[in-house]
Amino acid sequence: MRVAIAGAGLAGLSCAKYLTDAGYTPIVLESRDVLGGLVAAWKDKDGDWYETGLHVFFGAYPNVLQLFKELGIEDRLEWKEHTMIFNQPEKPGTYSRFDFPNLPAPLNGIVAILRNNDMLSWSEKIELAKGLVPAMLRGQKYVDSTDSLTFSEWLKQQGVGDDVEQGIFIAAAKSLNFIDPDEISALVLLTALNKFLQQKNGSQVAFLDGSPTERLCQPMVDHITKRGGEVKLNAPLKEIQLNQDGSVKGFLIRGLNGAADELITADLYVSAMPVDVIKLMLPKPWQQNEFFQKLEGLEGVPVINIHLWFDRKLTDIDNLLFSRSQLLSVYADMSNTCKEYANPDRSMLEFVFAPAKDWIDKSEEEILKATLVELETLFPQHFGGENQALLLKYKVVKTPRSVYKATPGCQEYRPSQVTPVSNFYLAGSYTMQPFLGSMEGAVLSGKLTAQAITAQASLEAKSSSKPTSTLQPATNAATA
């Protein structure tokens, strides 16, 4: 059975991978000339890579880790020391660490918090425990109920003060969804904390040994094509064409460089495009359906990723860092953390610039200038005096609409992978699954879509050949 999938990001490629494993023949259609979607990467004229984001993998990502294992590329994950490292703005150039000992969870997390005396006083540690421990003990059902609150509101309900929020959770919120605690749903941070703290290595991070496009996406393409599937770049979706009964007739692909448009037909169809794109591509007859109307409650959040190449080493830390600055959320010296980007003499710093809503339309020069001001606090020894670090080059990557903006109330707008249209499915981290807008969420969504397709085929094979309506009640396939 042939399945056409629009979008070659992690969701689309993982969906195609699991469909080939089940004996289907997918054709993945990507509008751009590069794989990866929100994890895409490119090489510049010097052969250096730059990416859409700072992509790190966590120990609490079971589906991603299983995917690496199935593809035989587990050795491409470079696991770092199990610690969380924060800059201290009040002490420029210094760091505060939360080191996780080799103990069962959540004991290792508790010890990491108790041992830290740089960022948290004992009274603040008690405040933090008052908030986090009940949330962990009451489980995911309680966490799900907090989607009506911002994380700032939830913290205040727990009696957690502003100092703890400013010290830890602004950086955490921006790293998870690129917005501040007073915007992000409490559900997001509490879900992450539950998954990270209740697994021994849940918060441990790994970096890929190279670019996501080459080191993760290409192996999925190889897996797909080796089993009869196809992945086509430069194949932008122009229109979803319908049959008279409202089902999908085909994906019309826009011809480039004077070529004619091409209609791709299949037995089943999947949109693995970002939510903002699928909203624009919805055929008019579908726009009246409540299932698709709910998508209007979701929109992507703007993100800026900035890469800076310097003439010297600014840090030897081989890990993810939380900057705690006004504009920069997380960063890493990729010349330390990534094998392919390694350089013993020079740093390549990669920063997530967030929140980006007020900056996405500004020039690259303005963004660079603001970033360099922040660097004076992060690395004062290299940007003060006469012998200052020299910026060799830089690259700014803007994503006007990235993962869905997880503000309070968004959960009710997230769709299942199964739609009311009998031969059309959705994949993407915005669809309903427990890992929200993340790489794990994207991979899991694609896996769930493939499972929904195979489950439906199994049901049809067992049932008698009765006529069915094109519009079916939507069911939620998001069970991991």
PANU-361704 format. One line per 10 residues: their letters; for each residue x negated, y, z of C-alpha. Coordinates in steps of 0.25 Angstrom, whole numbers, plus 5000, padded with zeros to 4 digits. Each point is the difference from the previous one (the first is absolute). Layout:
N
a) X:Y:Z; ... .
//
This chain:
480
mrvaiagagl) 5000:5000:5000; 4995:5014:4996; 5000:5011:5010; 4996:5015:4996; 4994:5008:5011; 4998:5015:4999; 4988:5005:5008; 4987:4993:5002; 4997:5005:5015; 4999:4990:5011 .
aglscakylt) 5015:4998:5000; 5001:4997:4986; 4987:4991:4999; 5004:4992:5012; 5014:4998:4995; 4994:4995:4987; 4989:4991:5007; 5011:4993:5009; 5009:4998:4988; 4989:4994:4992 .
dagytpivle) 4998:4991:5012; 5014:4996:4999; 5000:4997:4985; 5005:5013:4994; 4994:5008:4989; 4999:5014:5004; 4996:5012:4991; 4995:5012:5008; 5001:5014:4994; 4992:5011:5005 .
srdvlgglva) 5002:5014:4995; 4985:5005:5003; 4987:4994:4995; 4996:4995:5014; 5005:4990:5009; 5004:5002:5014; 5011:5011:5001; 4997:5006:5014; 4987:4993:5002; 4995:5003:4986 .
awkdkdgdwy) 4985:5004:4998; 4991:5006:4989; 4986:5002:4997; 4994:5013:4997; 4989:5003:4989; 4989:4997:5010; 5006:4986:5003; 5006:5004:5014; 5013:4996:5004; 5011:5009:5005 .
etglhvffga) 5014:4995:5006; 5014:5004:5002; 4998:4998:5015; 4992:4995:5011; 5004:4985:5000; 4997:4992:5012; 5006:4986:5004; 5004:4996:5014; 5000:4987:5007; 5015:5001:5002 .
ypnvlqlfke) 5002:4999:4985; 5004:4985:4998; 5005:5000:4986; 4988:5008:4995; 4990:4991:5007; 5008:4988:4994; 4999:5006:4986; 4985:5002:5001; 4999:4985:5005; 5009:4995:4988 .
lgiedrlewk) 4992:5008:4990; 4987:4995:5006; 4994:5014:5003; 5000:5000:5015; 4985:5003:5000; 5003:5014:4993; 5006:5005:5013; 4989:5006:5009; 5005:5000:5014; 4995:5011:5010 .
ehtmifnqpe) 4998:5000:5015; 5013:5000:5007; 5001:5014:5005; 5007:5013:4998; 4991:5012:4998; 5005:5014:5002; 4993:5013:4998; 5000:5010:5012; 5004:5014:4995; 4997:5006:5013 .
kpgtysrfdf) 4986:4994:4999; 4996:5002:4986; 4992:4988:4994; 5003:4990:5011; 5009:4988:5000; 5009:4993:5009; 5002:4985:4999; 5011:4989:5004; 4992:4987:4999; 5008:4988:5000 .
pnlpaplngi) 4993:4988:5008; 5001:4986:4996; 5013:4997:5008; 5014:4996:4997; 5010:5010:4996; 5005:5009:5005; 4990:4999:5011; 4989:5004:4991; 5007:5013:4996; 5003:5003:5015 .
vailrnndml) 4985:4999:5003; 4997:5009:4988; 5009:5011:5005; 4995:4998:5015; 4986:5001:4996; 5001:5013:4992; 4997:5012:5009; 4997:5010:4989; 5014:5003:4995; 5009:4995:5010 .
swsekielak) 5000:5003:5015; 5006:4990:5010; 5013:5007:5001; 5001:5000:4984; 4997:4985:5000; 5012:4998:5009; 5008:5009:4992; 4996:4992:4987; 5003:4987:5008; 5014:5005:5004 .
glvpamlrgq) 5004:5002:4986; 4993:4988:4992; 5002:4989:5010; 5015:5000:5000; 5001:5001:4985; 4991:4988:4999; 5008:4992:5010; 5013:5004:4994; 4997:4994:4986; 5003:5004:4986 .
kyvdstdslt) 5015:5001:5002; 4997:5012:5009; 4990:5006:4991; 5010:4999:4988; 5009:5008:5009; 4991:5012:5001; 5001:5004:4985; 5010:5012:5004; 4988:5007:5007; 4987:5006:4996 .
fsewlkqqgv) 4988:4994:5007; 4998:5014:5008; 5015:4999:5005; 4997:4985:5004; 4988:5004:5007; 5007:5011:5008; 5011:4990:5004; 4989:4991:5006; 4993:5011:5008; 4988:5000:4991 .
gddveqgifi) 4993:5014:5000; 4996:5009:4988; 4985:4997:5003; 5002:4985:4997; 5008:5003:4988; 4989:5010:4995; 4989:4992:5003; 5004:4986:4994; 5013:5000:4993; 4999:5012:4990 .
aaakslnfid) 4988:4992:4994; 5008:4987:5000; 5012:5006:4994; 4992:5007:4989; 4993:4987:4997; 5012:4991:4999; 5010:5010:4992; 4992:5013:4998; 5009:5008:5008; 5000:5005:5015 .
pdeisalvll) 5007:4994:5012; 5011:5010:5000; 5004:4995:4986; 4997:4985:5000; 5010:4990:5005; 4997:4994:5013; 5003:4987:4994; 4987:5001:4991; 4990:5002:5011; 5007:4990:5010 .
talnkflqqk) 5000:4989:4989; 4985:5003:4998; 4997:5000:5014; 5008:4987:5003; 4993:4993:4988; 4986:5005:5003; 5000:4998:5016; 5007:4987:5000; 4990:4993:4991; 4986:4998:5005 .
ngsqvafldg) 4994:5005:4987; 5012:5008:4995; 4993:5014:5000; 4987:4995:4995; 4997:5006:4986; 4993:4995:4988; 4996:5008:4987; 4999:4993:4986; 4986:4998:4995; 5004:5009:4988 .
spterlcqpm) 5011:5007:4993; 5015:4994:5002; 5002:5001:4985; 4988:4990:4997; 4999:4992:5013; 5015:4997:5003; 5009:5004:4989; 4991:4994:4989; 5000:4986:5007; 5015:5000:5000 .
vdhitkrgge) 5001:5003:4985; 4990:4989:4998; 5009:4991:5008; 5012:5004:4992; 4994:4999:4986; 4994:4987:5003; 5014:4994:5003; 5006:5006:4987; 5004:5013:5005; 4997:5014:4994 .
vklnaplkei) 4996:5014:5005; 5001:5011:4991; 4994:5014:5002; 5004:5013:4993; 5014:4995:5000; 5009:5011:5006; 5015:4996:5002; 5008:5010:4992; 5014:4994:5003; 5007:4988:5007 .
qlnqdgsvkg) 5010:4996:4989; 5013:4993:5005; 5009:4990:4994; 5015:5003:5000; 5002:4993:5013; 4990:5009:5007; 4989:4990:5001; 4986:5003:4994; 4998:4998:4985; 4985:5004:5000 .
flirglngaa) 4989:5009:5004; 4998:5010:4989; 4985:5004:5000; 4996:5013:4994; 4990:4999:4989; 4987:5008:5002; 4992:5007:4989; 5011:5000:4990; 5003:4985:5002; 5015:4996:5000 .
delitadlyv) 5008:4997:5012; 5000:4986:5004; 5012:4992:5007; 4995:4990:5010; 5010:4989:5003; 5000:4989:5010; 5009:4992:5009; 4998:5008:5012; 4995:5014:5003; 4993:5007:5012 .
sampvdvikl) 4997:5014:5003; 4987:5001:5008; 4999:5015:4997; 5000:5010:5012; 5013:5004:5005; 4999:5014:4994; 4998:4994:4986; 5011:4990:5001; 5010:5011:5004; 4997:5007:4987 .
mlpkpwqqne) 5001:4987:4992; 5013:4995:5005; 5010:4999:4989; 5013:5008:5001; 5009:4989:5003; 4992:4995:5012; 5000:5014:5006; 5014:4999:5004; 4997:4987:5008; 4998:5003:5015 .
ffqklegleg) 4988:4990:5001; 4992:5009:4990; 5006:5013:5006; 4993:4998:5013; 4986:5001:4993; 5003:5015:5000; 4997:5000:5015; 4985:4995:4997; 4989:5009:4994; 4985:4998:4999 .
vpvinihlwf) 4991:5008:5009; 4989:5009:4994; 4985:4995:5003; 4987:5005:4996; 4987:4992:5000; 4987:5007:5000; 4986:4994:4997; 4987:5008:5003; 4986:4995:4996; 4989:5006:5008 .
drkltdidnl) 4984:5001:4999; 4998:4993:5013; 5006:4991:5011; 5010:5007:5008; 5004:4988:5009; 4996:4985:5001; 5013:4996:5006; 5005:4988:4992; 5015:5001:5003; 5013:5007:4999 .
lfsrsqllsv) 5000:5014:5007; 5011:5009:5005; 4997:5014:4998; 5010:5007:5009; 4999:5012:4992; 5011:5009:4995; 4999:4995:4985; 4992:4987:5000; 5007:4988:5006; 4990:4988:4998 .
yadmsntcke) 4987:4999:4992; 4988:4990:4998; 4986:5001:4995; 5002:4991:4988; 4985:4999:4998; 5000:4992:5013; 5014:4993:5000; 5000:4994:4986; 4990:4991:4993; 5001:5006:4986 .
yanpdrsmle) 5000:5014:5005; 4988:4998:5009; 4989:5010:5000; 4989:5000:5011; 4996:5015:4998; 5013:5007:4997; 5014:5001:5005; 5013:4999:4992; 5011:5004:5009; 5014:4997:4997 .
fvfapakdwi) 5011:5008:5007; 5015:4999:5000; 5005:5015:5000; 5014:5000:5008; 5010:5005:5001; 4999:5004:4986; 5013:5007:4997; 4995:5014:5001; 4987:4996:4992; 5004:4991:4989 .
dkseeeilka) 5002:5012:4990; 4988:5007:5004; 4987:5000:4992; 4989:4990:5002; 4991:5011:5004; 5009:5005:5011; 5002:4986:5005; 4984:4998:5000; 4998:5013:5007; 5010:4996:5011 .
tlveletlfp) 4993:4986:5002; 4986:5006:5001; 5005:5009:5011; 5005:4987:5008; 4987:4993:4997; 4992:5011:5008; 5007:4995:5012; 4999:4985:4997; 4985:5001:4996; 4994:5013:5006 .
qhfggenqal) 4986:4995:5000; 5001:4999:4984; 5007:5013:4998; 4993:5010:5009; 4987:5007:4999; 4991:5001:4988; 4999:4985:4996; 5015:4998:4996; 5005:4987:4993; 5002:5002:4985 .
llkykvvktp) 5012:4996:4994; 4996:4993:4987; 5014:4999:4994; 5015:4997:5004; 5013:4994:4995; 5014:5004:5004; 5011:4990:4997; 5014:5005:5002; 5012:4991:5001; 5013:5009:5001 .
rsvykatpgc) 5008:4988:5003; 4994:4988:5008; 5006:4990:5010; 5014:5004:5004; 5001:5011:5011; 5004:4992:5012; 5008:5011:5008; 5011:4996:5010; 5012:4993:4993; 4993:4995:4988 .
qeyrpsqvtp) 5002:4986:5003; 5015:5000:4996; 4995:5004:4986; 4990:4989:4998; 5006:4990:4990; 4999:4985:5000; 4991:4994:4988; 5013:4994:4995; 5009:5010:4993; 5015:5000:4996 .
vsnfylagsy) 4995:4997:4985; 4999:4986:4998; 4987:5000:4992; 4993:5012:5006; 4992:5000:5013; 4991:5010:5008; 4986:4999:5005; 4992:5011:5008; 4997:5004:5014; 5012:5009:5001 .
tmqpflgsme) 5009:4987:4999; 5004:4994:5013; 4989:4992:5006; 4994:5001:5014; 4986:5006:4996; 5006:5014:4995; 4992:5008:4990; 4987:4993:5000; 4991:4991:4992; 5005:4988:5008 .
gavlsgklta) 5015:5005:4997; 4997:5001:4985; 4994:4986:4999; 5011:4994:5009; 5011:5007:4992; 4995:4994:4987; 4999:4986:5007; 5015:5002:5005; 5005:5004:4986; 4993:4987:4994 .
qaitaqasle) 5007:4992:5011; 5013:5006:4998; 4999:4997:4985; 4996:4985:5002; 5011:4999:5011; 5011:5005:4991; 4995:4991:4989; 5001:4988:5009; 5014:5004:5004; 5004:5001:4986 .
akssskptst) 4994:4986:4997; 5008:4994:5011; 5013:5007:4997; 5010:4996:4990; 5001:5009:4987; 5010:5010:5005; 5001:5014:4994; 4994:5010:5009; 5002:5016:5001; 4988:5008:4996 .
lqpatnaata) 5001:5009:5012; 4997:4991:5012; 5000:5005:5015; 4986:5004:5004; 4993:4990:5009; 4988:5003:5008; 4988:4991:4996; 4991:5007:5010; 4997:4988:5009; 4985:4997:5002 .
//
